């Protein structure tokens, strides 16, 4: 059984939103509704858990009910990894997909790819190779001379998939703050496989990202519960 944990307990501070950005409208529908629909369209995913901030349980439940999607609501913690831990401890699946609700456009094809990779390797993340030139800057705001090699440098996406017992143990044993769930597994000495991500699987961090999401929907490059392209 495959369970999906959708993390919706963020604050949206970098977007300048007063509330949680996953409830902001995107082409007339809440941001959260897009990833919910995508996971509900994948036959392998048989359980969905939404992790929310305290006080937002009813809001998330109403969105799921409005879509006709059965989802359990769990209250998250202070840090992302605390919310992820609350979510994975609430599921029943042997395989768990952890996804940021701020990424509204994971295609069913991508979700299936991660499921298949996780079943084979135990841990899997979608990645996008870095194509930009990368350099460090110093504390004074000037570039340092060394260039970061791009070979093998990847941008992480979600959903990230894990065998349940692996990610439960990794999150429980992580004391330092990690920015994604693969980081907890790596810190525990585990291995994480990769599959190709999708450039349309963007994360909504700023107001400009929200406009980009509107543009992708308007151009037909992404859609509710359909493969992108």
Biotite code that builds the C-alpha atoms (Angstrom):
import biotite.structure as struc

atoms = struc.array([
    struc.Atom([0.000, 0.000, 0.000], chain_id="A", res_id=1, res_name="UNK", atom_name="CA", element="C"),
    struc.Atom([1.203, 3.492, -0.882], chain_id="A", res_id=2, res_name="UNK", atom_name="CA", element="C"),
    struc.Atom([0.339, 6.480, 1.300], chain_id="A", res_id=3, res_name="UNK", atom_name="CA", element="C"),
    struc.Atom([0.773, 10.144, 0.393], chain_id="A", res_id=4, res_name="UNK", atom_name="CA", element="C"),
    struc.Atom([1.604, 12.768, 3.010], chain_id="A", res_id=5, res_name="UNK", atom_name="CA", element="C"),
    struc.Atom([0.950, 16.302, 1.771], chain_id="A", res_id=6, res_name="UNK", atom_name="CA", element="C"),
    struc.Atom([2.677, 18.941, 3.884], chain_id="A", res_id=7, res_name="UNK", atom_name="CA", element="C"),
    struc.Atom([0.484, 22.049, 4.126], chain_id="A", res_id=8, res_name="UNK", atom_name="CA", element="C"),
    struc.Atom([1.723, 23.532, 7.398], chain_id="A", res_id=9, res_name="UNK", atom_name="CA", element="C"),
    struc.Atom([3.876, 26.327, 5.955], chain_id="A", res_id=10, res_name="UNK", atom_name="CA", element="C"),
    struc.Atom([3.521, 30.029, 6.654], chain_id="A", res_id=11, res_name="UNK", atom_name="CA", element="C"),
    struc.Atom([3.985, 31.743, 3.291], chain_id="A", res_id=12, res_name="UNK", atom_name="CA", element="C"),
    struc.Atom([6.172, 34.493, 4.769], chain_id="A", res_id=13, res_name="UNK", atom_name="CA", element="C"),
    struc.Atom([8.399, 34.839, 1.691], chain_id="A", res_id=14, res_name="UNK", atom_name="CA", element="C"),
    struc.Atom([5.291, 35.268, -0.443], chain_id="A", res_id=15, res_name="UNK", atom_name="CA", element="C"),
    struc.Atom([4.078, 38.072, 1.798], chain_id="A", res_id=16, res_name="UNK", atom_name="CA", element="C"),
    struc.Atom([0.825, 36.228, 2.439], chain_id="A", res_id=17, res_name="UNK", atom_name="CA", element="C"),
    struc.Atom([-1.092, 36.966, 5.622], chain_id="A", res_id=18, res_name="UNK", atom_name="CA", element="C"),
    struc.Atom([-2.111, 33.316, 5.934], chain_id="A", res_id=19, res_name="UNK", atom_name="CA", element="C"),
    struc.Atom([-1.021, 29.971, 4.570], chain_id="A", res_id=20, res_name="UNK", atom_name="CA", element="C"),
    struc.Atom([-0.102, 30.179, 0.887], chain_id="A", res_id=21, res_name="UNK", atom_name="CA", element="C"),
    struc.Atom([-1.561, 26.733, 0.107], chain_id="A", res_id=22, res_name="UNK", atom_name="CA", element="C"),
    struc.Atom([-5.045, 28.215, 0.532], chain_id="A", res_id=23, res_name="UNK", atom_name="CA", element="C"),
    struc.Atom([-4.414, 31.100, -1.869], chain_id="A", res_id=24, res_name="UNK", atom_name="CA", element="C"),
    struc.Atom([-6.347, 30.957, -5.153], chain_id="A", res_id=25, res_name="UNK", atom_name="CA", element="C"),
    struc.Atom([-4.537, 29.666, -8.220], chain_id="A", res_id=26, res_name="UNK", atom_name="CA", element="C"),
    struc.Atom([-6.663, 30.045, -11.355], chain_id="A", res_id=27, res_name="UNK", atom_name="CA", element="C"),
    struc.Atom([-9.711, 30.092, -9.099], chain_id="A", res_id=28, res_name="UNK", atom_name="CA", element="C"),
    struc.Atom([-8.885, 27.016, -7.002], chain_id="A", res_id=29, res_name="UNK", atom_name="CA", element="C"),
    struc.Atom([-6.876, 26.713, -3.773], chain_id="A", res_id=30, res_name="UNK", atom_name="CA", element="C"),
    struc.Atom([-3.217, 25.805, -4.303], chain_id="A", res_id=31, res_name="UNK", atom_name="CA", element="C"),
    struc.Atom([-3.708, 22.719, -2.110], chain_id="A", res_id=32, res_name="UNK", atom_name="CA", element="C"),
    struc.Atom([-6.414, 21.353, -4.401], chain_id="A", res_id=33, res_name="UNK", atom_name="CA", element="C"),
    struc.Atom([-3.987, 20.730, -7.269], chain_id="A", res_id=34, res_name="UNK", atom_name="CA", element="C"),
    struc.Atom([-1.631, 18.329, -5.508], chain_id="A", res_id=35, res_name="UNK", atom_name="CA", element="C"),
    struc.Atom([-4.582, 16.632, -3.792], chain_id="A", res_id=36, res_name="UNK", atom_name="CA", element="C"),
    struc.Atom([-6.143, 15.919, -7.176], chain_id="A", res_id=37, res_name="UNK", atom_name="CA", element="C"),
    struc.Atom([-2.851, 14.680, -8.638], chain_id="A", res_id=38, res_name="UNK", atom_name="CA", element="C"),
    struc.Atom([-2.337, 12.075, -5.912], chain_id="A", res_id=39, res_name="UNK", atom_name="CA", element="C"),
    struc.Atom([-5.989, 11.016, -5.974], chain_id="A", res_id=40, res_name="UNK", atom_name="CA", element="C"),
    struc.Atom([-5.617, 10.245, -9.699], chain_id="A", res_id=41, res_name="UNK", atom_name="CA", element="C"),
    struc.Atom([-2.813, 7.703, -9.148], chain_id="A", res_id=42, res_name="UNK", atom_name="CA", element="C"),
    struc.Atom([-4.278, 4.212, -8.567], chain_id="A", res_id=43, res_name="UNK", atom_name="CA", element="C"),
    struc.Atom([-1.259, 3.093, -6.515], chain_id="A", res_id=44, res_name="UNK", atom_name="CA", element="C"),
    struc.Atom([-1.910, 5.808, -3.918], chain_id="A", res_id=45, res_name="UNK", atom_name="CA", element="C"),
    struc.Atom([-4.537, 4.407, -1.575], chain_id="A", res_id=46, res_name="UNK", atom_name="CA", element="C"),
    struc.Atom([-4.269, 6.799, 1.376], chain_id="A", res_id=47, res_name="UNK", atom_name="CA", element="C"),
    struc.Atom([-3.817, 10.569, 1.609], chain_id="A", res_id=48, res_name="UNK", atom_name="CA", element="C"),
    struc.Atom([-2.888, 12.485, 4.756], chain_id="A", res_id=49, res_name="UNK", atom_name="CA", element="C"),
    struc.Atom([-2.750, 16.297, 4.835], chain_id="A", res_id=50, res_name="UNK", atom_name="CA", element="C"),
    struc.Atom([-0.542, 17.841, 7.510], chain_id="A", res_id=51, res_name="UNK", atom_name="CA", element="C"),
    struc.Atom([-1.712, 21.326, 8.495], chain_id="A", res_id=52, res_name="UNK", atom_name="CA", element="C"),
    struc.Atom([-1.041, 24.088, 10.992], chain_id="A", res_id=53, res_name="UNK", atom_name="CA", element="C"),
    struc.Atom([-3.054, 24.052, 14.203], chain_id="A", res_id=54, res_name="UNK", atom_name="CA", element="C"),
    struc.Atom([-6.376, 25.795, 13.590], chain_id="A", res_id=55, res_name="UNK", atom_name="CA", element="C"),
    struc.Atom([-6.456, 25.042, 9.841], chain_id="A", res_id=56, res_name="UNK", atom_name="CA", element="C"),
    struc.Atom([-7.816, 21.503, 10.063], chain_id="A", res_id=57, res_name="UNK", atom_name="CA", element="C"),
    struc.Atom([-11.333, 22.473, 8.981], chain_id="A", res_id=58, res_name="UNK", atom_name="CA", element="C"),
    struc.Atom([-10.097, 24.517, 6.010], chain_id="A", res_id=59, res_name="UNK", atom_name="CA", element="C"),
    struc.Atom([-8.077, 21.622, 4.601], chain_id="A", res_id=60, res_name="UNK", atom_name="CA", element="C"),
    struc.Atom([-10.872, 19.129, 5.244], chain_id="A", res_id=61, res_name="UNK", atom_name="CA", element="C"),
    struc.Atom([-13.370, 21.287, 3.348], chain_id="A", res_id=62, res_name="UNK", atom_name="CA", element="C"),
    struc.Atom([-11.064, 21.515, 0.328], chain_id="A", res_id=63, res_name="UNK", atom_name="CA", element="C"),
    struc.Atom([-10.671, 17.734, 0.211], chain_id="A", res_id=64, res_name="UNK", atom_name="CA", element="C"),
    struc.Atom([-14.411, 17.181, 0.688], chain_id="A", res_id=65, res_name="UNK", atom_name="CA", element="C"),
    struc.Atom([-15.182, 19.677, -2.072], chain_id="A", res_id=66, res_name="UNK", atom_name="CA", element="C"),
    struc.Atom([-13.056, 17.609, -4.439], chain_id="A", res_id=67, res_name="UNK", atom_name="CA", element="C"),
    struc.Atom([-14.656, 14.358, -3.329], chain_id="A", res_id=68, res_name="UNK", atom_name="CA", element="C"),
    struc.Atom([-11.287, 13.137, -2.020], chain_id="A", res_id=69, res_name="UNK", atom_name="CA", element="C"),
    struc.Atom([-10.981, 11.111, 1.164], chain_id="A", res_id=70, res_name="UNK", atom_name="CA", element="C"),
    struc.Atom([-8.095, 12.505, 3.221], chain_id="A", res_id=71, res_name="UNK", atom_name="CA", element="C"),
    struc.Atom([-7.091, 12.349, 6.866], chain_id="A", res_id=72, res_name="UNK", atom_name="CA", element="C"),
    struc.Atom([-6.088, 15.635, 8.506], chain_id="A", res_id=73, res_name="UNK", atom_name="CA", element="C"),
    struc.Atom([-3.118, 15.699, 10.900], chain_id="A", res_id=74, res_name="UNK", atom_name="CA", element="C"),
    struc.Atom([-1.765, 18.684, 12.834], chain_id="A", res_id=75, res_name="UNK", atom_name="CA", element="C"),
    struc.Atom([1.888, 19.429, 12.116], chain_id="A", res_id=76, res_name="UNK", atom_name="CA", element="C"),
    struc.Atom([4.791, 20.723, 14.170], chain_id="A", res_id=77, res_name="UNK", atom_name="CA", element="C"),
    struc.Atom([7.063, 23.740, 14.335], chain_id="A", res_id=78, res_name="UNK", atom_name="CA", element="C"),
    struc.Atom([9.584, 22.601, 11.715], chain_id="A", res_id=79, res_name="UNK", atom_name="CA", element="C"),
    struc.Atom([9.024, 20.961, 8.345], chain_id="A", res_id=80, res_name="UNK", atom_name="CA", element="C"),
    struc.Atom([10.585, 17.712, 9.571], chain_id="A", res_id=81, res_name="UNK", atom_name="CA", element="C"),
    struc.Atom([8.283, 17.736, 12.610], chain_id="A", res_id=82, res_name="UNK", atom_name="CA", element="C"),
    struc.Atom([5.283, 17.965, 10.294], chain_id="A", res_id=83, res_name="UNK", atom_name="CA", element="C"),
    struc.Atom([6.676, 15.223, 8.061], chain_id="A", res_id=84, res_name="UNK", atom_name="CA", element="C"),
    struc.Atom([7.170, 12.980, 11.082], chain_id="A", res_id=85, res_name="UNK", atom_name="CA", element="C"),
    struc.Atom([3.597, 13.590, 12.251], chain_id="A", res_id=86, res_name="UNK", atom_name="CA", element="C"),
    struc.Atom([2.365, 12.669, 8.789], chain_id="A", res_id=87, res_name="UNK", atom_name="CA", element="C"),
    struc.Atom([4.368, 9.485, 8.277], chain_id="A", res_id=88, res_name="UNK", atom_name="CA", element="C"),
    struc.Atom([3.514, 8.231, 11.755], chain_id="A", res_id=89, res_name="UNK", atom_name="CA", element="C"),
    struc.Atom([-0.185, 8.583, 10.871], chain_id="A", res_id=90, res_name="UNK", atom_name="CA", element="C"),
    struc.Atom([-0.159, 6.493, 7.672], chain_id="A", res_id=91, res_name="UNK", atom_name="CA", element="C"),
    struc.Atom([-0.605, 2.769, 7.139], chain_id="A", res_id=92, res_name="UNK", atom_name="CA", element="C"),
    struc.Atom([1.226, 2.301, 3.835], chain_id="A", res_id=93, res_name="UNK", atom_name="CA", element="C"),
    struc.Atom([4.482, 0.387, 3.480], chain_id="A", res_id=94, res_name="UNK", atom_name="CA", element="C"),
    struc.Atom([5.610, 3.079, 1.046], chain_id="A", res_id=95, res_name="UNK", atom_name="CA", element="C"),
    struc.Atom([5.174, 6.770, 1.844], chain_id="A", res_id=96, res_name="UNK", atom_name="CA", element="C"),
    struc.Atom([5.334, 9.727, -0.531], chain_id="A", res_id=97, res_name="UNK", atom_name="CA", element="C"),
    struc.Atom([6.000, 13.076, 1.165], chain_id="A", res_id=98, res_name="UNK", atom_name="CA", element="C"),
    struc.Atom([5.025, 16.116, -0.875], chain_id="A", res_id=99, res_name="UNK", atom_name="CA", element="C"),
    struc.Atom([5.095, 19.876, -0.364], chain_id="A", res_id=100, res_name="UNK", atom_name="CA", element="C"),
    struc.Atom([1.628, 21.330, -0.965], chain_id="A", res_id=101, res_name="UNK", atom_name="CA", element="C"),
    struc.Atom([3.411, 24.436, -2.265], chain_id="A", res_id=102, res_name="UNK", atom_name="CA", element="C"),
    struc.Atom([4.261, 22.338, -5.361], chain_id="A", res_id=103, res_name="UNK", atom_name="CA", element="C"),
    struc.Atom([0.836, 22.204, -7.012], chain_id="A", res_id=104, res_name="UNK", atom_name="CA", element="C"),
    struc.Atom([1.778, 20.460, -10.258], chain_id="A", res_id=105, res_name="UNK", atom_name="CA", element="C"),
    struc.Atom([3.257, 16.996, -9.661], chain_id="A", res_id=106, res_name="UNK", atom_name="CA", element="C"),
    struc.Atom([1.954, 14.993, -12.601], chain_id="A", res_id=107, res_name="UNK", atom_name="CA", element="C"),
    struc.Atom([0.479, 11.511, -12.109], chain_id="A", res_id=108, res_name="UNK", atom_name="CA", element="C"),
    struc.Atom([3.324, 10.271, -14.318], chain_id="A", res_id=109, res_name="UNK", atom_name="CA", element="C"),
    struc.Atom([5.926, 11.738, -11.960], chain_id="A", res_id=110, res_name="UNK", atom_name="CA", element="C"),
    struc.Atom([4.171, 10.353, -8.878], chain_id="A", res_id=111, res_name="UNK", atom_name="CA", element="C"),
    struc.Atom([4.069, 6.883, -10.450], chain_id="A", res_id=112, res_name="UNK", atom_name="CA", element="C"),
    struc.Atom([7.760, 7.128, -11.351], chain_id="A", res_id=113, res_name="UNK", atom_name="CA", element="C"),
    struc.Atom([8.638, 7.892, -7.730], chain_id="A", res_id=114, res_name="UNK", atom_name="CA", element="C"),
    struc.Atom([6.446, 5.031, -6.465], chain_id="A", res_id=115, res_name="UNK", atom_name="CA", element="C"),
    struc.Atom([8.161, 2.517, -8.755], chain_id="A", res_id=116, res_name="UNK", atom_name="CA", element="C"),
    struc.Atom([11.639, 3.745, -7.829], chain_id="A", res_id=117, res_name="UNK", atom_name="CA", element="C"),
    struc.Atom([10.826, 3.672, -4.109], chain_id="A", res_id=118, res_name="UNK", atom_name="CA", element="C"),
    struc.Atom([9.520, 0.109, -4.348], chain_id="A", res_id=119, res_name="UNK", atom_name="CA", element="C"),
    struc.Atom([12.835, -0.916, -5.905], chain_id="A", res_id=120, res_name="UNK", atom_name="CA", element="C"),
    struc.Atom([15.329, 1.102, -3.847], chain_id="A", res_id=121, res_name="UNK", atom_name="CA", element="C"),
    struc.Atom([13.572, 2.029, -0.601], chain_id="A", res_id=122, res_name="UNK", atom_name="CA", element="C"),
    struc.Atom([14.107, 5.782, -1.006], chain_id="A", res_id=123, res_name="UNK", atom_name="CA", element="C"),
    struc.Atom([13.725, 7.971, -4.079], chain_id="A", res_id=124, res_name="UNK", atom_name="CA", element="C"),
    struc.Atom([13.534, 11.654, -4.995], chain_id="A", res_id=125, res_name="UNK", atom_name="CA", element="C"),
    struc.Atom([12.832, 13.460, -8.280], chain_id="A", res_id=126, res_name="UNK", atom_name="CA", element="C"),
    struc.Atom([15.608, 15.815, -9.344], chain_id="A", res_id=127, res_name="UNK", atom_name="CA", element="C"),
    struc.Atom([16.361, 18.438, -11.977], chain_id="A", res_id=128, res_name="UNK", atom_name="CA", element="C"),
    struc.Atom([19.985, 18.882, -13.124], chain_id="A", res_id=129, res_name="UNK", atom_name="CA", element="C"),
    struc.Atom([21.375, 22.353, -12.495], chain_id="A", res_id=130, res_name="UNK", atom_name="CA", element="C"),
    struc.Atom([22.152, 24.164, -15.749], chain_id="A", res_id=131, res_name="UNK", atom_name="CA", element="C"),
    struc.Atom([23.021, 27.629, -14.411], chain_id="A", res_id=132, res_name="UNK", atom_name="CA", element="C"),
    struc.Atom([26.565, 28.649, -13.575], chain_id="A", res_id=133, res_name="UNK", atom_name="CA", element="C"),
    struc.Atom([27.015, 28.375, -9.806], chain_id="A", res_id=134, res_name="UNK", atom_name="CA", element="C"),
    struc.Atom([29.371, 30.492, -7.686], chain_id="A", res_id=135, res_name="UNK", atom_name="CA", element="C"),
    struc.Atom([29.761, 31.300, -4.000], chain_id="A", res_id=136, res_name="UNK", atom_name="CA", element="C"),
    struc.Atom([29.543, 34.833, -2.646], chain_id="A", res_id=137, res_name="UNK", atom_name="CA", element="C"),
    struc.Atom([31.389, 36.192, 0.375], chain_id="A", res_id=138, res_name="UNK", atom_name="CA", element="C"),
    struc.Atom([29.767, 37.859, 3.434], chain_id="A", res_id=139, res_name="UNK", atom_name="CA", element="C"),
    struc.Atom([30.395, 41.287, 1.877], chain_id="A", res_id=140, res_name="UNK", atom_name="CA", element="C"),
    struc.Atom([28.270, 40.495, -1.166], chain_id="A", res_id=141, res_name="UNK", atom_name="CA", element="C"),
    struc.Atom([31.049, 39.861, -3.692], chain_id="A", res_id=142, res_name="UNK", atom_name="CA", element="C"),
    struc.Atom([31.645, 36.738, -5.756], chain_id="A", res_id=143, res_name="UNK", atom_name="CA", element="C"),
    struc.Atom([34.381, 34.359, -4.738], chain_id="A", res_id=144, res_name="UNK", atom_name="CA", element="C"),
    struc.Atom([36.688, 33.153, -7.552], chain_id="A", res_id=145, res_name="UNK", atom_name="CA", element="C"),
    struc.Atom([35.938, 29.428, -7.313], chain_id="A", res_id=146, res_name="UNK", atom_name="CA", element="C"),
    struc.Atom([33.148, 28.009, -9.445], chain_id="A", res_id=147, res_name="UNK", atom_name="CA", element="C"),
    struc.Atom([30.854, 25.243, -8.189], chain_id="A", res_id=148, res_name="UNK", atom_name="CA", element="C"),
    struc.Atom([31.057, 22.226, -10.545], chain_id="A", res_id=149, res_name="UNK", atom_name="CA", element="C"),
    struc.Atom([27.651, 21.575, -12.099], chain_id="A", res_id=150, res_name="UNK", atom_name="CA", element="C"),
    struc.Atom([28.337, 17.911, -12.831], chain_id="A", res_id=151, res_name="UNK", atom_name="CA", element="C"),
    struc.Atom([26.110, 15.869, -10.534], chain_id="A", res_id=152, res_name="UNK", atom_name="CA", element="C"),
    struc.Atom([24.565, 18.968, -8.939], chain_id="A", res_id=153, res_name="UNK", atom_name="CA", element="C"),
    struc.Atom([20.805, 18.474, -8.666], chain_id="A", res_id=154, res_name="UNK", atom_name="CA", element="C"),
    struc.Atom([17.779, 20.468, -7.520], chain_id="A", res_id=155, res_name="UNK", atom_name="CA", element="C"),
    struc.Atom([15.528, 18.417, -5.253], chain_id="A", res_id=156, res_name="UNK", atom_name="CA", element="C"),
    struc.Atom([11.784, 18.166, -5.830], chain_id="A", res_id=157, res_name="UNK", atom_name="CA", element="C"),
    struc.Atom([8.884, 16.374, -4.177], chain_id="A", res_id=158, res_name="UNK", atom_name="CA", element="C"),
    struc.Atom([7.182, 13.946, -3.835], chain_id="A", res_id=159, res_name="UNK", atom_name="CA", element="C"),
    struc.Atom([9.985, 12.078, -2.127], chain_id="A", res_id=160, res_name="UNK", atom_name="CA", element="C"),
    struc.Atom([9.305, 8.394, -1.552], chain_id="A", res_id=161, res_name="UNK", atom_name="CA", element="C"),
    struc.Atom([10.460, 6.083, 1.240], chain_id="A", res_id=162, res_name="UNK", atom_name="CA", element="C"),
    struc.Atom([9.782, 2.774, 2.861], chain_id="A", res_id=163, res_name="UNK", atom_name="CA", element="C"),
    struc.Atom([7.809, 3.765, 5.926], chain_id="A", res_id=164, res_name="UNK", atom_name="CA", element="C"),
    struc.Atom([10.104, 2.210, 8.521], chain_id="A", res_id=165, res_name="UNK", atom_name="CA", element="C"),
    struc.Atom([13.126, 3.913, 6.933], chain_id="A", res_id=166, res_name="UNK", atom_name="CA", element="C"),
    struc.Atom([11.734, 7.452, 6.999], chain_id="A", res_id=167, res_name="UNK", atom_name="CA", element="C"),
    struc.Atom([10.133, 7.047, 10.450], chain_id="A", res_id=168, res_name="UNK", atom_name="CA", element="C"),
    struc.Atom([13.503, 6.057, 11.914], chain_id="A", res_id=169, res_name="UNK", atom_name="CA", element="C"),
    struc.Atom([15.385, 8.771, 10.004], chain_id="A", res_id=170, res_name="UNK", atom_name="CA", element="C"),
    struc.Atom([13.064, 11.583, 11.097], chain_id="A", res_id=171, res_name="UNK", atom_name="CA", element="C"),
    struc.Atom([12.986, 10.342, 14.683], chain_id="A", res_id=172, res_name="UNK", atom_name="CA", element="C"),
    struc.Atom([16.780, 10.263, 14.820], chain_id="A", res_id=173, res_name="UNK", atom_name="CA", element="C"),
    struc.Atom([17.437, 13.652, 13.206], chain_id="A", res_id=174, res_name="UNK", atom_name="CA", element="C"),
    struc.Atom([18.307, 16.403, 15.663], chain_id="A", res_id=175, res_name="UNK", atom_name="CA", element="C"),
    struc.Atom([19.587, 18.974, 13.171], chain_id="A", res_id=176, res_name="UNK", atom_name="CA", element="C"),
    struc.Atom([17.230, 20.867, 10.885], chain_id="A", res_id=177, res_name="UNK", atom_name="CA", element="C"),
    struc.Atom([16.927, 19.383, 7.394], chain_id="A", res_id=178, res_name="UNK", atom_name="CA", element="C"),
    struc.Atom([15.223, 21.056, 4.454], chain_id="A", res_id=179, res_name="UNK", atom_name="CA", element="C"),
    struc.Atom([13.909, 17.895, 2.838], chain_id="A", res_id=180, res_name="UNK", atom_name="CA", element="C"),
    struc.Atom([13.157, 14.341, 3.886], chain_id="A", res_id=181, res_name="UNK", atom_name="CA", element="C"),
    struc.Atom([15.948, 12.813, 1.839], chain_id="A", res_id=182, res_name="UNK", atom_name="CA", element="C"),
    struc.Atom([18.329, 14.851, 3.994], chain_id="A", res_id=183, res_name="UNK", atom_name="CA", element="C"),
    struc.Atom([17.141, 12.981, 7.086], chain_id="A", res_id=184, res_name="UNK", atom_name="CA", element="C"),
    struc.Atom([17.736, 9.606, 5.418], chain_id="A", res_id=185, res_name="UNK", atom_name="CA", element="C"),
    struc.Atom([21.181, 10.653, 4.190], chain_id="A", res_id=186, res_name="UNK", atom_name="CA", element="C"),
    struc.Atom([22.088, 11.966, 7.655], chain_id="A", res_id=187, res_name="UNK", atom_name="CA", element="C"),
    struc.Atom([21.174, 8.547, 9.035], chain_id="A", res_id=188, res_name="UNK", atom_name="CA", element="C"),
    struc.Atom([23.554, 6.876, 6.582], chain_id="A", res_id=189, res_name="UNK", atom_name="CA", element="C"),
    struc.Atom([20.924, 5.718, 4.094], chain_id="A", res_id=190, res_name="UNK", atom_name="CA", element="C"),
    struc.Atom([20.998, 5.790, 0.303], chain_id="A", res_id=191, res_name="UNK", atom_name="CA", element="C"),
    struc.Atom([18.517, 7.689, -1.844], chain_id="A", res_id=192, res_name="UNK", atom_name="CA", element="C"),
    struc.Atom([17.928, 6.955, -5.532], chain_id="A", res_id=193, res_name="UNK", atom_name="CA", element="C"),
    struc.Atom([16.933, 9.632, -8.038], chain_id="A", res_id=194, res_name="UNK", atom_name="CA", element="C"),
    struc.Atom([14.518, 9.844, -10.958], chain_id="A", res_id=195, res_name="UNK", atom_name="CA", element="C"),
    struc.Atom([14.004, 12.691, -13.438], chain_id="A", res_id=196, res_name="UNK", atom_name="CA", element="C"),
    struc.Atom([11.803, 15.453, -12.069], chain_id="A", res_id=197, res_name="UNK", atom_name="CA", element="C"),
    struc.Atom([9.693, 17.869, -14.095], chain_id="A", res_id=198, res_name="UNK", atom_name="CA", element="C"),
    struc.Atom([10.436, 21.529, -14.792], chain_id="A", res_id=199, res_name="UNK", atom_name="CA", element="C"),
    struc.Atom([6.730, 22.283, -14.378], chain_id="A", res_id=200, res_name="UNK", atom_name="CA", element="C"),
    struc.Atom([6.788, 20.867, -10.834], chain_id="A", res_id=201, res_name="UNK", atom_name="CA", element="C"),
    struc.Atom([7.547, 24.321, -9.456], chain_id="A", res_id=202, res_name="UNK", atom_name="CA", element="C"),
    struc.Atom([7.465, 25.414, -5.837], chain_id="A", res_id=203, res_name="UNK", atom_name="CA", element="C"),
    struc.Atom([5.389, 28.500, -5.047], chain_id="A", res_id=204, res_name="UNK", atom_name="CA", element="C"),
    struc.Atom([7.655, 30.567, -2.819], chain_id="A", res_id=205, res_name="UNK", atom_name="CA", element="C"),
    struc.Atom([7.093, 34.151, -3.981], chain_id="A", res_id=206, res_name="UNK", atom_name="CA", element="C"),
    struc.Atom([4.239, 36.111, -5.507], chain_id="A", res_id=207, res_name="UNK", atom_name="CA", element="C"),
    struc.Atom([6.006, 35.823, -8.863], chain_id="A", res_id=208, res_name="UNK", atom_name="CA", element="C"),
    struc.Atom([5.820, 32.027, -8.556], chain_id="A", res_id=209, res_name="UNK", atom_name="CA", element="C"),
    struc.Atom([2.063, 32.299, -8.105], chain_id="A", res_id=210, res_name="UNK", atom_name="CA", element="C"),
    struc.Atom([1.829, 34.294, -11.339], chain_id="A", res_id=211, res_name="UNK", atom_name="CA", element="C"),
    struc.Atom([4.009, 31.681, -13.056], chain_id="A", res_id=212, res_name="UNK", atom_name="CA", element="C"),
    struc.Atom([1.620, 28.977, -11.876], chain_id="A", res_id=213, res_name="UNK", atom_name="CA", element="C"),
    struc.Atom([-1.297, 30.915, -13.353], chain_id="A", res_id=214, res_name="UNK", atom_name="CA", element="C"),
    struc.Atom([0.617, 31.211, -16.633], chain_id="A", res_id=215, res_name="UNK", atom_name="CA", element="C"),
    struc.Atom([1.380, 27.470, -16.773], chain_id="A", res_id=216, res_name="UNK", atom_name="CA", element="C"),
    struc.Atom([-2.293, 26.683, -16.227], chain_id="A", res_id=217, res_name="UNK", atom_name="CA", element="C"),
    struc.Atom([-3.376, 29.268, -18.787], chain_id="A", res_id=218, res_name="UNK", atom_name="CA", element="C"),
    struc.Atom([-1.009, 27.831, -21.389], chain_id="A", res_id=219, res_name="UNK", atom_name="CA", element="C"),
    struc.Atom([-2.272, 24.308, -20.771], chain_id="A", res_id=220, res_name="UNK", atom_name="CA", element="C"),
    struc.Atom([1.166, 23.069, -19.700], chain_id="A", res_id=221, res_name="UNK", atom_name="CA", element="C"),
    struc.Atom([-0.240, 21.753, -16.407], chain_id="A", res_id=222, res_name="UNK", atom_name="CA", element="C"),
    struc.Atom([-3.736, 20.737, -15.341], chain_id="A", res_id=223, res_name="UNK", atom_name="CA", element="C"),
    struc.Atom([-5.703, 19.209, -12.482], chain_id="A", res_id=224, res_name="UNK", atom_name="CA", element="C"),
    struc.Atom([-4.741, 15.532, -12.240], chain_id="A", res_id=225, res_name="UNK", atom_name="CA", element="C"),
    struc.Atom([-3.279, 15.230, -15.744], chain_id="A", res_id=226, res_name="UNK", atom_name="CA", element="C"),
    struc.Atom([0.202, 14.533, -17.032], chain_id="A", res_id=227, res_name="UNK", atom_name="CA", element="C"),
    struc.Atom([2.043, 17.706, -17.908], chain_id="A", res_id=228, res_name="UNK", atom_name="CA", element="C"),
    struc.Atom([3.153, 18.670, -21.344], chain_id="A", res_id=229, res_name="UNK", atom_name="CA", element="C"),
])
